[in-house]
Amino acid sequence: MSPKPLMIAALGLWLAWSSAGAALGQDLKGYSVDLRATTALTFTDLQTRQHSAERQEHLKAYFGMSGNIFDYSDTTSNIGNTEHVGSVTAPGKAISLPRGRMHAWSPEPGKLTLIEKNIEGFVIWAMVIDPALTTCTLSLTLRPDPGTNRVMTMLFDGHTVQLLTLSARDVVCTVKRGNIFANDQ
């Protein structure tokens, strides 16, 4: 079996386990989330040298009234590499991303989980929305591949590395009614 069907199957199993039957929470339909954060990561290259990096992350998402999720992300590393990705997907459905990744949204009332399948393992972005629907908090979790016990990803420059740690700081998250990003796509 080729790697892509394996990734799809793994992401499907993860979604089934993490959000069994979860639909887009009615409380988030018609709302937008604007999340900015600095992420810090440590990783090893294939020669086992450890490195540290920081990235500026800007994630924008709109949760449409029909159930589709429109998301756009901009990432800039501390050495100047940048990436812009945009997608439209349904809750619980996976889409392909650059650098061998896939992601899926698992929304529940008051909580958004963005599950990113990497070459091996997962990165979980968990956003808890406050009851007034104005802000959110962010936590990041690395979930190693059960077979290899690693999270492997590809950097902007094409190098494959093992993620060791991932954290977020300087998080600013705004939740607003309507598609606040309609004019900047």
N, CA and C of each residue as an Amber inpcrd file, in Angstrom:
protein
   555
   0.8500000  -1.1840000   0.0000000   0.0000000   0.0000000   0.0000000
   0.8910000   1.2410000   0.0000000   0.5740000   2.2260000  -0.8190000
   1.3850000   3.4440000  -0.8960000   1.1710000   4.2870000   0.3590000
   2.0970000   5.2460000   0.6320000   2.0000000   6.0480000   1.8550000
   0.7280000   6.8840000   1.9620000   0.2120000   7.4660000   0.8480000
  -0.9600000   8.3410000   0.9340000  -2.1910000   7.6000000   1.4550000
  -2.5490000   6.3840000   0.9200000  -3.6920000   5.6800000   1.5100000
  -3.4850000   5.3380000   2.9830000  -2.2430000   5.0520000   3.3670000
  -1.9710000   4.7850000   4.7810000  -2.2180000   6.0240000   5.6260000
  -1.8010000   7.1970000   5.1070000  -2.0320000   8.4470000   5.8340000
  -3.5240000   8.7220000   5.9630000  -4.2730000   8.5120000   4.8880000
  -5.7190000   8.7360000   4.9200000  -6.3730000   7.7980000   5.9270000
  -5.9600000   6.5230000   5.9200000  -6.5270000   5.5540000   6.8610000
  -6.1870000   5.9390000   8.3030000  -4.9410000   6.3600000   8.5450000
  -4.5380000   6.7470000   9.8990000  -5.3150000   7.9640000  10.3750000
  -5.4730000   8.9640000   9.4800000  -6.2180000  10.1510000   9.8600000
  -7.6840000   9.8090000  10.1070000  -8.2550000   8.9280000   9.2860000
  -9.6360000   8.4900000   9.4910000  -9.8210000   7.8070000  10.8320000
  -8.8830000   6.9420000  11.1920000  -8.9590000   6.2750000  12.4950000
  -8.8600000   7.2900000  13.6220000  -7.9420000   8.2570000  13.4800000
  -7.7930000   9.2790000  14.5150000  -9.0870000  10.0690000  14.6620000
  -9.6870000  10.4820000  13.5390000 -10.9340000  11.2400000  13.6060000
 -12.0420000  10.4310000  14.2580000 -12.1370000   9.1650000  13.9000000
 -13.1720000   8.3200000  14.4910000 -12.9770000   8.2130000  15.9960000
 -11.7260000   8.1120000  16.4170000 -11.4390000   7.9710000  17.8370000
 -11.6580000   9.2880000  18.5780000 -11.2290000  10.4240000  17.9550000
 -11.2380000  11.6810000  18.6940000 -12.5700000  12.4100000  18.6620000
 -13.3990000  12.1400000  17.6540000 -14.6130000  12.9570000  17.5410000
 -15.8180000  12.1290000  17.1190000 -15.9090000  10.9460000  17.6190000
 -16.9550000  10.0280000  17.1770000 -18.2910000  10.7400000  17.0310000
 -18.6720000  10.9720000  15.7760000 -19.9660000  11.5630000  15.4870000
 -20.0700000  13.0580000  15.7010000 -18.9710000  13.7310000  16.0440000
 -19.0510000  15.1640000  16.3100000 -19.3650000  15.9240000  15.0320000
 -20.2940000  16.8290000  15.1170000 -20.6310000  17.7020000  13.9940000
 -20.2040000  19.1100000  14.3600000 -20.1970000  19.9890000  13.3800000
 -19.8480000  21.3650000  13.6590000 -20.8290000  21.9050000  14.6850000
 -20.2910000  22.3500000  15.8180000 -21.1530000  22.8740000  16.8670000
 -21.9800000  24.0310000  16.3590000 -23.2880000  23.9880000  16.6010000
 -24.1810000  25.0570000  16.1600000 -23.7150000  26.4090000  16.6880000
 -23.0190000  26.3950000  17.8340000 -22.5640000  27.6510000  18.4070000
 -21.4690000  28.3150000  17.5820000 -20.8100000  27.5900000  16.6670000
 -19.7240000  28.1630000  15.8790000 -20.1070000  28.4470000  14.4260000
 -21.2260000  27.9430000  13.9740000 -21.6320000  28.2120000  12.5870000
 -21.8270000  29.7060000  12.3990000 -21.2310000  30.2140000  11.3120000
 -21.3390000  31.6330000  11.0210000 -20.3160000  32.4910000  11.7420000
 -19.3460000  31.8700000  12.4150000 -18.3170000  32.6080000  13.1440000
 -16.9570000  32.4120000  12.4920000 -16.0650000  33.3700000  12.7470000
 -14.6830000  33.3050000  12.2850000 -13.7500000  33.2830000  13.4820000
 -12.6230000  32.6100000  13.3020000 -11.5680000  32.5650000  14.3170000
 -10.3040000  33.1210000  13.6750000  -9.6560000  34.0450000  14.3660000
  -8.3930000  34.6310000  13.9240000  -7.3770000  34.3550000  15.0220000
  -6.4350000  33.4510000  14.7550000  -5.4690000  32.9950000  15.7600000
  -4.0640000  33.3630000  15.3210000  -3.3480000  34.0440000  16.1980000
  -1.9330000  34.3760000  15.9630000  -1.1480000  33.8550000  17.1490000
  -0.0020000  33.2330000  16.8420000   0.8310000  32.6950000  17.9130000
   2.2590000  32.5420000  17.4260000   3.1700000  32.5160000  18.3710000
   4.5450000  32.1300000  18.0990000   4.6930000  30.7020000  18.5810000
   5.1170000  29.8210000  17.6830000   5.3440000  28.4420000  18.0820000
   6.8470000  28.1960000  18.1640000   7.2290000  27.4530000  19.1810000
   8.6260000  27.0630000  19.3680000   8.7030000  25.5530000  19.2310000
   9.6800000  25.0890000  18.4530000   9.8160000  23.6580000  18.2780000
  11.2720000  23.2640000  18.3800000  11.4730000  22.0490000  18.8540000
  12.7950000  21.4330000  18.7880000  12.6490000  20.1700000  17.9640000
  13.7030000  19.8550000  17.2330000  13.6570000  18.7100000  16.3340000
  15.0610000  18.1770000  16.1190000  15.1440000  16.9640000  15.6400000
  16.4290000  16.3830000  15.2610000  16.3940000  16.0890000  13.7740000
  17.5410000  16.3030000  13.1360000  17.6440000  15.9320000  11.7340000
  18.0430000  14.4570000  11.6640000  18.2400000  13.9490000  10.4890000
  18.5420000  12.5210000  10.3430000  19.9130000  12.1570000  10.8880000
  20.7740000  13.1420000  11.1450000  22.0690000  12.8820000  11.7800000
  21.9790000  13.0420000  13.2970000  20.7800000  13.1600000  13.8210000
  20.4440000  13.2640000  15.2500000  20.9760000  14.5310000  15.9170000
  21.2730000  15.5730000  15.1360000  21.6170000  16.8520000  15.7560000
  20.3310000  17.5490000  16.1460000  20.3070000  18.1220000  17.3580000
  19.0990000  18.7900000  17.8180000  19.1330000  20.2620000  17.4240000
  17.9850000  20.7760000  16.9840000  17.8410000  22.1640000  16.5550000
  16.6130000  22.7650000  17.2150000  16.5890000  24.0890000  17.2910000
  15.4190000  24.8180000  17.7840000  15.0150000  25.8300000  16.7260000
  13.7330000  26.1160000  16.6690000  13.2290000  27.1090000  15.7200000
  11.9740000  27.7420000  16.2950000  11.6600000  28.9170000  15.7800000
  10.4100000  29.5920000  16.1060000   9.7090000  29.9360000  14.8100000
   8.3840000  29.9350000  14.8720000   7.5730000  30.2970000  13.7140000
   6.4650000  31.2290000  14.1660000   6.1360000  32.1730000  13.3030000
   4.9640000  33.0210000  13.5120000   3.8240000  32.3530000  12.7560000
   2.7770000  31.9970000  13.4740000   1.6320000  31.3050000  12.8860000
   0.4400000  32.2570000  12.8620000  -0.2720000  32.2640000  11.7440000
  -1.5170000  33.0330000  11.6460000  -2.5400000  32.1270000  10.9810000
  -3.4870000  31.6720000  11.7660000  -4.5430000  30.7740000  11.2920000
  -5.8600000  31.5290000  11.3030000  -6.5470000  31.4980000  10.1670000
  -7.8430000  32.1460000  10.0330000  -8.8260000  31.0830000   9.5730000
  -9.9720000  31.0250000  10.2110000 -10.9760000  30.0330000   9.8250000
 -12.3680000  30.6430000   9.9170000 -13.2110000  30.2550000   8.9520000
 -14.6160000  30.6550000   8.9730000 -15.4450000  29.3830000   8.9280000
 -16.4140000  29.2860000   9.8190000 -17.2690000  28.1080000   9.9310000
 -18.6160000  28.4510000   9.3030000 -18.7500000  28.0450000   8.0460000
 -19.8970000  28.4270000   7.2400000 -21.2130000  27.8800000   7.7540000
 -22.2820000  28.5680000   7.3930000 -23.6230000  28.1590000   7.8050000
 -24.0060000  26.8090000   7.2010000 -23.4230000  26.4600000   6.0530000
 -23.7150000  25.1660000   5.4250000 -22.8900000  24.0340000   6.0250000
 -21.9610000  24.3550000   6.9230000 -21.1450000  23.3330000   7.5700000
 -19.7140000  23.2680000   7.0930000 -19.3930000  23.8450000   5.9360000
 -18.0120000  23.8300000   5.4560000 -17.1400000  24.7430000   6.2990000
 -15.8650000  24.3810000   6.3580000 -14.8790000  25.1540000   7.1040000
 -13.8730000  25.6940000   6.1030000 -13.7080000  27.0100000   6.1030000
 -12.7640000  27.6830000   5.2270000 -11.5960000  28.1150000   6.0960000
 -10.3910000  27.6190000   5.8050000  -9.2580000  28.0250000   6.6360000
  -8.0900000  28.4580000   5.7730000  -7.3400000  29.3950000   6.3250000
  -6.1740000  29.9640000   5.6710000  -5.0960000  30.0940000   6.7350000
  -3.8940000  29.6860000   6.4110000  -2.8130000  29.8210000   7.3800000
  -1.5800000  30.3890000   6.7050000  -0.9010000  31.2350000   7.4410000
   0.3780000  31.7990000   7.0200000   1.3800000  31.4800000   8.1150000
   2.5110000  30.9370000   7.7170000   3.5640000  30.5790000   8.6590000
   4.8700000  31.1780000   8.1620000   5.5960000  31.8280000   9.0690000
   6.9040000  32.3850000   8.7590000   7.8860000  31.8690000   9.8030000
   8.9720000  31.2690000   9.3440000   9.9710000  30.7560000  10.2840000
  10.9370000  31.8670000  10.6690000  11.7120000  31.6080000  11.7280000
  12.6550000  32.6220000  12.1970000  13.8370000  32.8050000  11.2380000
  13.9410000  31.9770000  10.1920000  14.9930000  32.1950000   9.1920000
  14.4030000  32.7100000   7.8780000  13.1280000  33.1150000   7.8950000
  12.5400000  33.7810000   6.7560000  11.7410000  32.9320000   5.7910000
  11.6510000  31.6270000   5.9730000  10.8170000  30.8030000   5.0970000
   9.3550000  31.0760000   5.3930000   8.5290000  31.0820000   4.3380000
   7.1050000  31.3360000   4.5280000   6.2780000  30.2970000   3.7850000
   5.0470000  30.1230000   4.2650000   4.1060000  29.2140000   3.6150000
   2.7020000  29.7760000   3.7940000   1.9110000  29.7440000   2.7220000
   0.4980000  30.1360000   2.7730000  -0.3180000  28.9540000   2.2650000
  -1.2940000  28.5200000   3.0500000  -2.1450000  27.3850000   2.6860000
  -3.5930000  27.7830000   2.9290000  -4.4660000  27.4360000   1.9970000
  -5.8940000  27.6740000   2.1570000  -6.6660000  26.4360000   1.7700000
  -7.7810000  26.1910000   2.4390000  -8.5750000  25.0030000   2.1210000
 -10.0320000  25.2130000   2.4980000 -10.8730000  24.3970000   1.9020000
 -12.2880000  24.3190000   2.2540000 -12.5680000  22.8490000   2.4980000
 -13.1560000  22.5500000   3.6330000 -13.4110000  21.1490000   3.9550000
 -14.6480000  21.0410000   4.8300000 -15.1750000  19.8420000   4.9090000
 -16.2980000  19.5590000   5.8060000 -15.7380000  19.0380000   7.1270000
 -16.4630000  19.2250000   8.2290000 -15.9940000  18.6950000   9.5080000
 -15.7430000  17.1870000   9.4080000 -14.6280000  16.7490000   9.9640000
 -14.3060000  15.3330000   9.9960000 -13.7480000  14.7810000   8.7050000
 -13.5520000  15.6210000   7.6950000 -12.9800000  15.1870000   6.4240000
 -11.5510000  15.6890000   6.3180000 -10.6660000  14.8490000   5.7810000
  -9.2600000  15.2060000   5.6550000  -8.9720000  15.7930000   4.2810000
  -8.0150000  16.7210000   4.2520000  -7.5360000  17.2640000   2.9870000
  -6.0100000  17.2030000   2.9740000  -5.4390000  17.1300000   1.7850000
  -3.9830000  17.1030000   1.6290000  -3.4190000  18.5110000   1.7330000
  -2.2270000  18.5940000   2.3120000  -1.4930000  19.8460000   2.4610000
  -0.1010000  19.6810000   1.8600000   0.6090000  20.7940000   1.6590000
   1.9870000  20.6840000   1.1860000   2.8690000  19.9030000   2.1740000
   3.9790000  19.4390000   1.6880000   5.0120000  18.7530000   2.4760000
   4.5160000  17.4500000   3.0990000   3.6580000  16.7220000   2.3640000
   3.2530000  15.3900000   2.8000000   2.3280000  15.3460000   3.9990000
   1.6220000  16.4270000   4.2700000   0.7380000  16.4770000   5.4350000
  -0.7190000  16.4070000   5.0040000  -1.5710000  16.1570000   5.9680000
  -3.0210000  16.2280000   5.7980000  -3.5740000  16.8800000   7.0550000
  -4.7690000  17.4760000   6.9390000  -5.4000000  17.9490000   8.1740000
  -6.9090000  17.8230000   8.0820000  -7.4980000  17.8340000   9.2700000
  -8.9510000  17.7420000   9.3930000  -9.3680000  18.5180000  10.6340000
 -10.5650000  19.1010000  10.5540000 -11.1490000  19.8040000  11.6850000
 -12.0940000  18.8620000  12.4180000 -12.0710000  18.9270000  13.7270000
 -13.0040000  18.1840000  14.5530000 -13.6750000  19.1740000  15.4990000
 -14.6950000  19.9010000  15.0190000 -15.3550000  20.8910000  15.8620000
 -16.4200000  20.2680000  16.7520000 -16.5000000  20.7870000  17.9390000
 -17.5190000  20.4080000  18.9090000 -18.0100000  21.7050000  19.5320000
 -19.1410000  21.7090000  20.1600000 -19.5930000  22.9510000  20.8030000
 -18.5230000  23.4890000  21.7590000 -18.0820000  24.7080000  21.4890000
 -17.1130000  25.3670000  22.3600000 -15.6750000  24.9410000  22.1730000
 -15.3830000  24.0230000  21.2580000 -14.0110000  23.5490000  21.0970000
 -13.7460000  23.2210000  19.6290000 -12.5720000  23.6310000  19.1690000
 -12.1130000  23.2920000  17.8270000 -10.8310000  22.4980000  17.9440000
 -10.7430000  21.4210000  17.2020000  -9.5110000  20.6640000  17.1630000
  -9.0960000  20.5400000  15.7090000  -7.8820000  21.0040000  15.4150000
  -7.3050000  20.8590000  14.0910000  -6.2610000  19.7540000  14.1910000
  -6.5050000  18.6720000  13.4820000  -5.6340000  17.4980000  13.5450000
  -4.7870000  17.4910000  12.2820000  -3.4810000  17.5720000  12.4590000
  -2.5570000  17.5720000  11.3260000  -1.7750000  16.2670000  11.3110000
  -1.9900000  15.4830000  10.2600000  -1.2450000  14.2310000  10.0720000
   0.0440000  14.5690000   9.3570000   1.1610000  14.2060000   9.9340000
   2.4570000  14.4440000   9.3290000   2.9620000  13.1620000   8.6840000
   4.1910000  13.1400000   8.2480000   4.7630000  11.9360000   7.6400000
   4.5750000  10.7570000   8.5870000   4.8740000  10.9780000   9.8470000
   4.5670000  10.0260000  10.9160000   4.0030000  10.8390000  12.0750000
   2.9420000  10.3760000  12.6740000   2.3730000  11.0270000  13.8450000
   1.5120000  12.2300000  13.5150000   1.0470000  12.8860000  14.5820000
   0.0870000  13.9760000  14.4780000   0.5310000  15.1810000  15.2940000
   0.1140000  16.3660000  14.8530000   0.1800000  17.5820000  15.6590000
  -1.2730000  18.0050000  15.8750000  -1.6610000  18.1960000  17.1250000
  -3.0330000  18.5310000  17.4850000  -3.0780000  19.9770000  17.9640000
  -3.8970000  20.7760000  17.2830000  -4.1550000  22.1590000  17.6770000
  -5.5230000  22.1810000  18.3480000  -5.5820000  22.3620000  19.6500000
  -6.8550000  22.3910000  20.3830000  -7.1550000  23.8270000  20.8080000
  -8.2960000  24.3450000  20.3320000  -8.7150000  25.7090000  20.6490000
 -10.0250000  25.6350000  21.4260000  -9.9980000  26.1500000  22.6300000
 -11.2090000  26.1980000  23.4520000 -11.7780000  27.6030000  23.3270000
 -13.0300000  27.6670000  22.8690000 -13.7090000  28.9450000  22.6410000
 -14.4470000  29.3490000  23.9160000 -14.2780000  30.5980000  24.3300000
 -14.9710000  31.0510000  25.5310000 -16.4840000  31.0910000  25.2860000
 -17.2920000  30.9650000  26.3510000 -18.7550000  30.9180000  26.1920000
 -19.3520000  32.1530000  25.5110000 -18.7050000  33.3050000  25.6160000
 -19.2240000  34.5200000  24.9810000 -18.8740000  34.5770000  23.4900000
 -18.1430000  33.5730000  22.9930000 -17.7370000  33.4930000  21.5850000
 -16.9460000  34.7280000  21.1470000 -15.9370000  35.1160000  21.9750000
 -15.1170000  36.2720000  21.6210000 -13.6260000  35.9590000  21.5610000
 -13.1690000  34.9600000  22.3110000 -11.7480000  34.6180000  22.3400000
 -11.5930000  33.0980000  22.4260000 -10.3490000  32.6530000  22.3070000
 -10.0640000  31.2310000  22.5150000  -8.6800000  31.0710000  23.1080000
  -8.4340000  29.9000000  23.6530000  -7.1060000  29.5270000  24.1340000
  -6.5840000  28.4250000  23.2080000  -5.2770000  28.2270000  23.2130000
  -4.6510000  27.2560000  22.3230000  -3.7270000  26.3390000  23.0940000
  -3.8240000  25.0510000  22.8010000  -2.8090000  24.1090000  23.2790000
  -2.3850000  23.2530000  22.0950000  -1.1010000  22.9270000  22.0530000
  -0.5270000  22.0970000  20.9950000  -0.0360000  20.7970000  21.5960000
  -0.2930000  19.6960000  20.9020000   0.1170000  18.3830000  21.3920000
   0.7310000  17.5840000  20.2490000   1.8410000  16.9470000  20.5190000
   2.4250000  16.0010000  19.5710000   1.9090000  14.6180000  19.9160000
   1.3800000  13.9030000  18.9340000   0.9190000  12.5220000  19.1160000
   1.7610000  11.6250000  18.2130000   2.7010000  10.8840000  18.7850000
   3.5800000  10.0480000  17.9670000   2.8170000   8.9600000  17.2140000
   3.3850000   8.5450000  16.0990000   2.8720000   7.4160000  15.3440000
   2.9570000   6.1820000  16.2480000   1.8860000   5.3830000  16.3620000
   1.9210000   4.2340000  17.2690000   2.9570000   3.1810000  16.8720000
   3.2850000   3.0820000  15.6010000   4.2530000   2.0740000  15.1640000
   5.7000000   2.4800000  15.3560000   5.9890000   3.7900000  15.1880000
   7.3810000   4.2480000  15.2690000   7.6710000   5.0720000  16.5210000
   6.6180000   5.5190000  17.2010000   6.7320000   6.3690000  18.3840000
   7.4370000   7.6930000  18.0630000   7.2130000   8.2100000  16.8190000
   7.8240000   9.4710000  16.4120000   6.7850000  10.3510000  15.7200000
   7.0890000  11.6700000  15.7320000   6.3750000  12.6170000  14.8840000
   7.4120000  13.1300000  13.8910000   7.2530000  12.7310000  12.6390000
   8.1800000  13.1250000  11.5760000   7.4590000  14.1000000  10.6520000
   8.1410000  15.1890000  10.3020000   7.5520000  16.1820000   9.4110000
   8.6080000  16.6840000   8.4510000   8.1630000  17.4050000   7.4380000
   9.0740000  17.9940000   6.4710000   9.1100000  19.4990000   6.7010000
  10.3180000  20.0360000   6.7960000  10.4860000  21.4770000   6.9460000
  10.2460000  22.1810000   5.6120000  10.1750000  23.5130000   5.6500000
   9.9670000  24.2970000   4.4330000  11.0090000  23.9870000   3.3680000
  12.2430000  23.6930000   3.8040000  13.3300000  23.4630000   2.8430000
  13.3710000  22.0300000   2.3150000  12.4110000  21.1890000   2.7180000
  12.3430000  19.8220000   2.2120000  13.0220000  18.7750000   3.0740000
  13.7070000  19.1780000   4.1370000  14.3600000  18.2120000   5.0210000
  13.3380000  17.5490000   5.9370000  13.4430000  16.2410000   6.1120000
  12.5770000  15.4980000   7.0260000  13.2390000  15.4780000   8.3930000
  12.4600000  15.8200000   9.4220000  12.9820000  15.8810000  10.7880000
  11.9920000  15.2250000  11.7450000  12.5010000  14.8790000  12.9180000
  11.6510000  14.3570000  13.9860000  11.3590000  15.4920000  14.9590000
  10.0690000  15.8000000  15.1540000   9.6830000  16.8170000  16.1360000
   9.8120000  16.2400000  17.5340000  10.4590000  16.9770000  18.4090000
  10.6280000  16.5480000  19.7960000   9.6970000  17.3120000  20.7310000
   9.6010000  18.6280000  20.5350000   8.7140000  19.4550000  21.3540000
   8.0540000  20.5050000  20.4700000   6.8940000  20.9590000  20.9050000
   6.1670000  22.0180000  20.2120000   5.3340000  22.7550000  21.2490000
   5.4530000  24.0710000  21.2820000   4.6730000  24.8600000  22.2390000
   4.2900000  26.1770000  21.5870000   3.3290000  26.8680000  22.1970000
   2.8650000  28.1550000  21.6920000   2.9580000  29.1980000  22.7940000
   3.2870000  30.4180000  22.3810000   3.3050000  31.5580000  23.2970000
   2.7860000  32.7780000  22.5480000   2.5420000  33.8450000  23.2550000
   2.0370000  35.0840000  22.6560000   0.7970000  34.8110000  21.7980000
  -0.1070000  34.0060000  22.3350000  -1.3140000  33.6190000  21.5960000
  -2.3470000  34.7390000  21.6900000  -2.8570000  35.1420000  20.5320000
  -3.9570000  36.0950000  20.4570000  -5.0120000  35.4410000  19.5750000
  -6.1790000  35.2240000  20.1360000  -7.2430000  34.5600000  19.4000000
  -8.5210000  35.3780000  19.5350000  -9.0910000  35.7310000  18.3860000
 -10.3180000  36.5040000  18.3440000 -11.3890000  35.7000000  17.6180000
 -12.5810000  35.6850000  18.1860000 -13.7210000  35.0090000  17.5710000
 -14.7590000  36.0880000  17.2760000 -15.2490000  36.1050000  16.0170000
 -16.2300000  37.1170000  15.6280000 -17.3090000  36.4960000  14.7610000
 -18.4920000  37.0850000  14.8070000 -19.5990000  36.6410000  13.9620000
 -19.3440000  37.0890000  12.5410000 -19.6280000  36.2090000  11.5730000
 -19.4770000  36.5270000  10.1660000 -18.1260000  36.1000000   9.6250000
 -18.0020000  36.2000000   8.3100000 -16.7670000  35.8480000   7.6300000
 -15.8840000  37.0780000   7.5690000 -15.0800000  37.2890000   8.5660000
 -14.2530000  38.4950000   8.6550000 -13.0880000  38.4620000   7.6810000
 -12.8860000  37.3380000   6.9870000 -11.7670000  37.2230000   6.0640000
 -12.1810000  37.2770000   4.6050000 -13.4160000  37.5540000   4.3280000
 -13.9290000  37.4960000   2.9550000 -13.1730000  38.4180000   1.9990000
 -12.6590000  39.5130000   2.4680000 -12.0030000  40.4700000   1.5750000
 -10.5040000  40.2630000   1.4110000  -9.8710000  39.3570000   2.1830000
  -8.4110000  39.2300000   2.0720000  -7.9690000  37.8920000   1.4900000
  -8.8180000  37.2280000   0.7470000  -8.4260000  35.9460000   0.1660000
  -7.8480000  36.1940000  -1.1980000
